[in-house]
Amino acid sequence: MTQKKIKKIIKVDIVAYLNNLTQRPGVYQMIDEQGVILYVGKAKNLKSRVSSYFNKSHAEIKTKAMVAQITQIETIVTDSEAEALILENTLIKRYKPRYNILFRDDKSYPYIFLSDKKYPSMGYHRGAKRRIGKYYGPFPNAGAVYQTLDSLQKIFSIRQCSEIEFNNRSRPCLQHQIKRCSAPCVKGWVTDRQYAEDIANAKNFLEGKSFEVIEQLGKKMEHFAEQLEFEQAKVYRDKISALRSIQSQHLISQPGKQDIDVIAIAKQAHQVCIFVMIYRAGNLWGSQSSFPKKTIDSTSEEIISAFISQYYINMPTPSMILIAQNLNDNGELEQWLQQQKRVQIKQSKSKKLTELLKLAQTNARSALKQHLNQKASQMDRVYALQKVLDMSSPPLIMECFDISHTQGSQTVASCVVFNDGVSNSQAYRKFNIAGIQAGDDYAAMAQVITRRYSRLKKEQKTLPNLVVIDGGKGQLNQAIEVFKQLDIYVPLVSVAKGEGRKAGLEILYTPTNSVGIDLEADDIALHLINHIRDEAHRFAITNHRAKRQKSQIYSRLEDIVGIGAKTRKKLLMHFGGITDVQNAAVTELTKVSGVSKKMAQTIYDFFHGEI
């Protein structure tokens, strides 16, 4: 990609700047006086598009507000509109400008992975595709992957164990006994030809050729029936029956043999839902709903266009994308998508495609209604808490802290964040606590609050509307003292466990109410506080266990004479954990870089009681 960057220009020179702006395609960035990027856009003609912001009045409130804040403009020239689209999405994901439509960034979708071995295994995969083999997908969610894997295991008896388990097994495992694996790990249990046939059928099934698979299995069934081998014929009959059952579940309004994504949009109360139905070779593999942010004053066409350009950055493209809207940048989107695969963006013209689009639109409306109802109920809890704590405004941003340790060791603290009554896991933070007396929870709480809010104050970031402390008056007093020292005011509440530590009997304390607020067990404000407290506890426990496990792993390997830090790291990275190191044979251990046969024997003997 060839890019030429044009220097910044301040607003007072806007007229001269626009007169000299290039008419080539590219990307523009609108920037405010603090240097914050307000908006990123693409253009066929940079001069025409950027000038339109300043040469006419805008009816949209969002656009008016943005233009009023622009003091600088940056443009990047590209060779084509398709390159501009790619660059636009890259910058939107990097900077998340406040006036761009933003979708949740699903960095990694799940796949089914088929290894490239003599006896391939099939399993769940998410993340970088480093292993050698075939990847099928992506699937809309993990549930769809596990459901498909379960079906394949029942029908074709393909192994799903790890290579270490496979290479070190001398007799069939439980999966074989329940008829979910043909046990290729043990010689003589299944022929190479039979296992290869099962793998081929599974591949065809995953590629959408289930009818062909049924036809082949039917021929096998007839062959064995003619040979009077009825037990074998029954096996193939059962496989055909299972495949037909799966077809009946997946083939909803089958649109032929094409790969099609049907995209529909629903709008209500300034909220938007984008719903995608994913068809692969006629099979409905699943669906996905997205609820984009910053869509006020945006048209359906703009939202659909933004969704397509952001969604397919990570997802392989189908042969057809079916939508109801006529997009202004339809041609540029198709040009960009076709860099991966030939694809058409179409409006429904046939009866069949219209039915598919209606089904997707019905699902979009249903998903949006459910989302709004859930959001409303969450906000009801926020308003109830505001009333209980006598706050002047609702606590839309809440943070909660908890401490976890084992008899004072490996102390960690958690900070969870809730926005509008809903957890924001991306904003969660964990803290390793050090320099305090073992088991001193008060000192641990003081340290984590000091570290958290001294940093927010230094970086001039937004403070929460309410801080929730897991503990009684003592923990609350620690927080009050820290905020005094930092010269920060944030509303505080602590939640102390009730009699017998039973749920629903908690007492709330605030800096102005040392007597305590005793709410009824069914009070929705108490439900919200308990939800936040429980999430902070879960997050703290999870991180404490991970820290403790890591410590235990290294301490066990450190006990082996002659094994240094680099070798320990290589062993854990190669095998993925201490359990697999412990179970590895000497020959497997020697495959790790730097591990000699003698060292491998030492490691093996250590875990098997020989030294």
N, C-alpha and C positions, 0 to 999 in steps of 0.2 A: 504493500500500500504506500503510495506517495502522499505525504502530508506536508503542507506549508503553513506555518503558524504566523498569524498576523498579530502585531503588537497590540497591547491594551490601549483603549482610548477612553477618556473621561467624557461624561455626559455633555459638558459644555461644547465639545467639538463634534457633537453627533451629526450635525448637518454635513460638515465637511467630510466626516468619516464615511457616511452613507454614500456620498457622491463618488467616493473613490473605492468603494467596496466591489470586490470581484463578483461576476455573475456565474461563476463556476459552482458546482455542488460542494457541499461541505457541512460542517457542524458549527453551531454558534452557542456561546455560553453567556447568559445574562448574569451580571455580578453586582452586588450592592456595595455601599461605601466601606463596609468592614472586610471586603474581599470574599464574602460568602457567595457561592454559586446559587443563584435563584432558580435558574431554568436552563436545561440543555435541549436543543432542538436540532433537527436536520433540515436541509433545504436542497431542492433541485437548483435553485438560483439564490445564492446567499444575499445578494443585494436586494432582490425583490422581497424575500421573506423577512429579513431583518428590518427593512424600511417599513414594512406593513405595521409594525408595532408602534411606529411614531408618526405615520402619515394619515392615520384615521382614528376615529373614536371607537372605543370598544364597549359593547353592551355587557360583556361578561365581567362580573365583579373581580374574579380571580386575576384576569389579564390586566385590568385597570390597576389593581393593587401592585402587581408585579412591575409594570412599566414605571410606576411612580417611584420605585426603589432602585431602578437601574442607574448605576453611575459608571459602569465599565462594561465593555463587550469584548469577548475574545472569539475569534473564528479560526477554524482549521479547515483548510481546503483539501478535498479528496479528489481522486480521479473519477469516481462514479457515485451514483446515488446509493448503490448497494454498500459501498465502503462507508459512506456517510451513516447509513443505518447501523452498521456494525459498531462504528466509533461512538455513535449516539448512545447505544445501549451500554457500551463499556463505561462511558462517563456517568450515565445515570446510576448504574450499579455501584460505581466507585464513590460518587459524591452524594447520592440520594437528595437531589435538590428539592426544596420545599414545594415548588409549583409543578413538578412532574408527577404523572401518575405512576405509582410504585406498586409492584407486585412482590409477594413474598419470594425470596430467592432460594429455590430448592436446588442446592448445589449438587445434590447427588440423589439420583433415582435408583430404585432397586432393580436388579437384573437376576436372571437365572444363569448360572455359570456351568458350562460343561467342560471338564478338564480334557487336556490333550494327552491322554495316557492309553496304554493298551486296553485297560478296563476303566473307561472314564467314570468319574463321579459327577453328580449333578447337585448343585446346591444354591443357596441364597448368596447374592453378592451386592454390596453397595460400596462405592468409592472408586478409587483409581483402578484402571484395568491393567494391572501389572502382570497377572498370571497368564500363562499361555493356554489358550483354549477358546471356546466359542461363547459369546455373551448373547443372551436373548432378552429383549426388552427394548426400552425400559417399561416397567409396570407402574401404574399410578400410585400404588402403595404396597407396603410389605405384606399386607393380608392377601392381596392377589397373588403374590409370589408363593407364599406358603400354601395357599389353597391349590395352586397349580402343581407344586412339588409333591404335595400329598397325593394328588390324583395320579401323577406319573409314577410314584413309588408303588401305588396299589396296582396299577395296570401293567407296568413294564418291569417292575422289580429292579430298578437301577439303584446302585449303591449311592449313599449320600454321606459316607464317613470320610474322615480326613485321610491323607496319604500315609501318615504315621500309623494310624489304626489299621489301615489296609495292609501295609507292608509287614506289620508285626503280628498279624492274626494267624493262628494255627487251626482254628475251628470256627464254624459259623456263629454269628452273634444272634442276639434276640431278634433283630430285624428280619433275619432269614426265617426264624422260627414262626414269626407272625406273618410270613409271606409278603414281606415288603422289600426283600433283597434276595437276589438269586445266588449270593455268596460267591462272587468271582475270586474272592481272597483265598479260597480253599480249592486246591486243584481237584477237579473231578465233579464238582457240584454243578457247574454249568459250562457248556462248551463255548469256545471262542466265537463260533458262528452264531450261537443262540444269543449271546450277550450283545454281539455286534448288531444283530437284527433288532433287539430291543432298543438299542441306542439309536438306530436309524429311524425306527418308528417314533421314538420320543422327539427326535429332531423334526420329523415331518409334522408331528402334532404341534410343536412350538412354532413352526413356520406357517400354521394355519391350514395344513393339508390333512385335516382329520378325516375327510371323506375318503381320501386315498388310503389312509391307514386302515380304515374300516374295511375297505375293499380288499386289501392285502390279507388282513386277518381273516376275512371271510373265506378267501381261497384256502388258507391254511386249515381252517376249521373243516371245510368240505373235504380236503385231502385226507385228513385223519379220520373223518367219518367214513369215507370210502374204504379206508384200510382197516375199518372196524376198531380203531384205537379211540374209543369213545372218551376215555379220561382226558387225553390230549385235546380232543375236539371240544370238550367241556371247558378247558382252560381258555381256549380262544373265544368260545362263545361268551364267557364271562367278561373277557376283555372288551369285546365288541359292545356288550350291554353297558359296561361302565363308560365307554367312550360316547355312546349315544346319550347316556344320561348327562354327561358334561355338555354335549352339544345342546341339549334341551335347555340347559341353564344359561349358556352363553349366547346362543343365536337368537337374539331379540331383534326383530325387524331387520333381518340380515340384508346388508346393502351390496350383495354380490361378493366378489373376491378381492375388492380393493382394500387398501389401508386408508381409512378415513378418520379424521378427527372432526367431530361435530361441535361447534362452539356457539353457545347461546349466552345472552346477557339478560339480567333482571335488575330493575332499579326500584328502590323504595326508600323514602325518608333519608335522602342523601347517602344511602348505602347502595353498593353495587355488588352483584355476584356474577362471576364468569364461571360457567359450567362447561366442562369438556367431556364428551363421551368418546371413548377410544376404541375404534374398531380395527382389528387386524385380520386381514384375509377373511372378512365376513364375521369374525367372532368379536363380540363385545367383551374386551379384556377388562374394562373397568371405567371409572369416571373420576373426575377431580373437580373440586370447587375452589375458587380463589376469591378473596374479598379485598380488592385493591384499595390503597389509601390515596387521598388527595384527588378525588374525582369531582369535586364540586365545580359546576359550570362546564364540565367535560361532556361531550356528546358520546352517544353509544359507539359511533364510528371511531372516535379518537381512542376510546377505552379498548375496543377490540383490536385496533391497530397496535396500541402499546402492548397489549397482552401477547399478541402473536410475535412481535419483535423481541420481547423479553423471554417468553416461554420457550421458544425454539432455539435460543442460545444454547440450552442444555439438552434439549430433547431432539432425537432424530425426527425428521419430517416424514409424514405420510405422503401418499400420492395425491390426496385431496384434503383440503381444509374447507369444511362446509359452514358458511355463516349466512345470516339473514341480511347483513348490511352491505352496502356498496361503498367500499373504502376509497378515499381519495388517493392513497398511496399504494393501491392494490398492485400496480406494476412493479414498484420498487421492492415491495415485500416478496413477491414471487421471484424476482431476479435474485434477491439475497438468499431465499430458501433453496433455490435450485442449485446453489453452490454445493449443497449436501446431496440433493436428490431431486429429480423432476417432480414438481408439485404444482397443483392448481388451487387457487383460492376461488371458490365458486359460491353463488347464491343458488338456492334450491329452484330447479326448473321441472324436475320430474315429480310424480306423486310420491314415489318411494323416498326421495331425498327430503321432500317436504314433511313427510311423516317423521323422519329421523330428527329434523330440526324442531318440530313441535314437541317431540319427546324430550329433547335437550332443554328447550325453553321451559317446559313444565318442571323439569328437575331443577333448573336455575331458580325459578320462583319459589319452589319448595325449600331449597337450600337457603335462600335469602331470608325467607320467613322464619325458618328455624334459627338462623344466625341472629336476626333481630330480636326474636323472643328471648334467646339466651342472653343477649347483650342487655335487654331491658331488665331482666331479672337480676343481672349482676349490678346494674346501676341502682336498682331498688335497694340492694344491700348496702351500697355506698352511701346513699342518701339516709338510710336508717342509721348507719354508723355516725354520720355527720350530726344527726339529731341526738343520739345517745351521748356523744362527746361534746355537745354544745359548740360545734365549730361554725365559724362564719361562712365557710364555703366547703363544698364536698371534697373529701380526700381522694382526688383523682389519681395521684401518684403516691403510693405507699411502699415503704421499705421495712423489712423485718429481719432481725438478727437472732442467731442461735449459736450456741457453743457445743462442741462435741469432743470428747476425749475418752481414753481408756485409762482409768486410775491416774489421770493427770498427764499421760504421755500422748504424743502425737496430737496435740490440741489444734483444732481447726475451728474457724468461725464461718458462718454462711450469711450472705446478704441476698434476700430475694426481693424482687421488685414486682409490684402489681400496678397496672394502668387501667383505670376505669373498672376496677374490681376483677380484672383478669390478669393472670400471671404473664410476665414478659421475661421468658427464660433467657433471651439474648442479653438482658441487662443484669443477670445474676452474677454475683462475685463470691469468690472463696478467699479466705485469708489463713495463712499458716501463722499460728501464734507462737512467739518465742520471747524469752527474757522475762518470764513471770514465774512465780512459785507454782510448782505442779499442783493442779487441781483448783487453782484460784479462779473461779468463774467470773468473779467481779472484775479482777484485773484483766482477764481475757476480754470481757465485754467493753471495758474502758479502752483497751488497745484497739479493738476493731472499729469502734465508733470514731475514735480519734483519727485513725488512718483513713477511714472512708470519707469523713466530712472535711478534714483538713485539705484533702486532695480536691474535693468538689469546690471548696471555697477558693483554693489557689487557682484552679482552672476556670473559675467563674461559671460553673455549670449549674443547671437547675436543681434546686433542692426539693426533696419530697414534700408533700402536703401533710404527711403523717409518718412517724417512725414508730414501729411496733417492736417492743422488747419482749422476748420470751423469758419470763421470770417475774418475781414479785417486786416489792418496794426497794429491795437492795439493788437489784439490777437497774431499776428505774432511776434511782439516785445516782448511779454511776453515769448514766446517760445525761442526766441533768447537769452534773458537774462538768462533763466534757463539753457540752454545748455552751456553758458559761465561759469556759476557758477559750473556746474558739470564737466567742462572741457571735454565735449563730442562734437564731430563733427558729425552731421547728416544733410543731405540736408533737407530743409524746404520749404513748399509752403502753402500759405493760400488762401482760396477761399471765396471771398466776393460777396454777392448777388448784382445783377445788378439793373438797374433802374426798379422800380416797383416790385422788387423781382421776376422777371420773369425768368423762366428756360431758359438757353441758353445765358443769358446776364451777366454771372458771370465774375469777374475780378480776375486773379491770381496774387499774390504777392510773391516774394522771397526776401531773405536777400540782394541780389544784384540788385534787380529790384523793386524799390519803385514806379515807374511810373505805373506798372501793365501790365499784358499780357492779351490782349482782343482777345479771339479766336472766330472764327465763331461758330454759334450754332450747326452746323453739324460736328464739328471737333471731331474725335474719342478720342483724348486726353482729351478734355473737358468732353466727355461722361464718361470716366473712373473716372475723378476727381469727377464729379457729383454723379456717382454711389457710390463711397466710402463715399462722404459727406452725401448722403441720407441714407446710411446704418448706419453710425454713429449716425445720427439724429434719425432714427427709433429705434435703440438699446437704446439710451439715453431716449427717450420718453417712451418706454416700461418699462424700469426699474424705471423711475420716477413715472409712473402711479401705478406700483405695490407697490412702497414705500408709495405713497399717499393713496392708497386703504387700505393698512395695517394699516396706521395711523388712517384712518377714522373708520375702523372696531373696533380697540381697543378703540378709543375714545367713540364710541357709547356704547360698553359693559361696559366701565369704568364708564359711567353715571348711571348705575344701582346700587343702594345701596345694599351692602351686597354681591356683586360678586367680588371675589378676582382674582388675576392674574392666579392662577392655574385652577380655575373654568372656566375662560375665555378661557384658552388654551384648556381645555377638551371639551368645547362646540364647539369651532371652528374645532377641530380635528374630533369630532364625526359627525358634520353636514357638514363639508367641506367648510363653508363660512357663512358670516353674513346673507345672504338672506335666507338660509335654517333655521338658528336659528330663524329668524324673523317669518317665516311661520310655524314653528313647533307648534304642539298642546301641551298642558300641559302634556299629557300622554307620548308623545315622549321626552319631555325635562327631565322627571323624569328617563328616561333610561340612562342618562349620569351619570357616577359615581360621587357621591358627591352632586348631585342636588336633594334636597328634594322636596316634593310636594309643600310646601310653597314657596320655592325658584323658582320652575318652574312657579308657578302662578305669582310671582313677575316679572319674565322675560317676561312672556306672556303679562301681563298687561302693562308693559313698552312699548312694541312694538305695542300694540293695543289701546293706548291712554287712558288707565284706570288710570294711575298714572302720 
